[in-house]
Amino acid sequence: MISVKDLDSLLIGSVQTEVQLCIPKPEKHQLIKNDVVIAIRGSLLKSSVITETLEGSVSNPNTAFFRCYTNIIDPVYLAVLLRSGYVEQLPSFRKMSRTTTLPGIRVNDLRNLEIPLPELSIQHQISHLFVSLEKLTRSVTSEIETRNSLAQAALSRVLEI
């Protein structure tokens, strides 16, 4: 089951929690490659794209999904756009009803969201740019964590003297 906490990366390759469910008409709810999973409660519009690894998963009640026709819209482009903050500035988003205690939006409101669709080639370029940026960010973060660990180890050794 895909939950909001699994939407940290643009492309979802694994989930943090696996749950076995018995769902009537599972084909209606099962995710396929290139579906965009969108947070509709909590971290609004946090979005990721389902990879082949997670086909057959389902989204939990705090998420919704959009099935992309890849000849019209690049799913990574859609996820990038939803994450960007651009959508939150759109008049159609501002009109959406939200819950009062936990931020939330209705699936019907998402259906009416007007999003810009440049040519597919431009969408692909944007997708590649953001996937590359995410990989670079992960790499740099990992390097910083490694250096921090080395510094902590050096400090521990110095203080043992």
MOLINKA-V255708 format. One line per field, one symbol per residue. ss: DSSP state (H for helix, E for strand, L for the rest). phi: phi as a letter, one per 20 degrees, with the letter a starting at -180 (. if undefined). psi: psi as a letter, one per 20 degrees, with the letter a starting at -180 (. if undefined). A space follows every 50 residues. Layout:
ss=???
phi=???
psi=???
This chain:
ss=LELHHHLLLLEELLLLLLLLLLLLLHHHHELLLLLEEEELELLLLLEEEE LHHHLLLEELLLEEEELLLLLLLLHHHHHHHHHLLLHHHLHHHHLLLELL LLLEELHHHHHLLLLLLLLHHHHHHHHHHHHHHHHHHHHHHHHHHHHHHH HHHHHHHHHLL
phi=.ecgfeefdfdedbdecdcecddflfffdfecgnfdecfdcnegmgcbdf eggdgnfceefecccdeeefedcfffgfffffffngffefgfffeffcfe edgbcefgfffefedfcfggffgfffgfgfffffffffffffffffffff fffffffffff
psi=pprhiikhqhppirqhppppqopqlhhhipqrpjqopppiqdmpjpqrpp rhhjpirqqrijrrqpopoiigpphhggggghhhighhiphhghiqqqrh gppqqqhhhhhjpoqpnrqhhhggggggghgggggggggggggghghggg ggggggggii.
